[in-house]
Amino acid sequence: MKHIKLFTLTAFLAFAFAFSALAQLQTPALSPAATVSQVVGFTKISIDYSSPAVRGRQIFGEIEKYGVTWRAGANLQTTIEFSTDVSIAGKNVRAGKYSIFMTPAETGDWTVHINSKGVWIYNYMKDGKIDEEALAKDDLVSFKATTERGGNTERLVYTISANDNKTALVSMAWEAIKITFPVDTQVDQKMEQFQNQIK
């Protein structure tokens, strides 16, 4: 009798575990992973992020506070990768992968941070808040980005425009906000270097 009860309990637990695992597999992520890439000039630019939805909430000013640096997506950090050296806000950025953070502003332009360490935003937590000073020390470059207000983008999305095939335009849109900043892929400089090598 004990063997029958043990077998029944084991079978029930196995079924419950399998059902739970199946249910998890069939539940879509609230903030699905997304990626976008574009070749501009000689440079491939790629952005990996998670894409949350508004779902009737007030995002900026409520969930993401003004003046508090945000991970520019959901789940893990948002990253941007350059296959060659580029220039952002007048600063040379070496080929590689970096984290993107943003500081929302109620009025005026938002600040975009390209983080040199490529770390998660919550690595900068101190006393339950983002340590803005520590984050600023690790900024490879931070700058004001063109900020448009209006419209309604339900799910966060990044886009990369090849523009003139020299300077890319990188955009993030969510809720009623669109942030855009240029990335100079230094086509002319690379062409000049190539020509000098041939000579």
Secondary structure, 3 states (H helix, E strand, C coil): CHHHHHHHHHHHHHHHHHHHHHHHHCCCCCCCEEEEEEEECCEEEEEEEECCECCCCCCECCCECCCCCECCCCCCCEEEEECCCEEECCEEECCEEEEEEEECCCCCCEEEEEECCCCCHHHHEECCEECHHHHHHCEEEEEEEEEEEEEEEEEEEEEEECCCCCEEEEEEEEEEEEEEEEEECCHHHHHHHHHHHHC
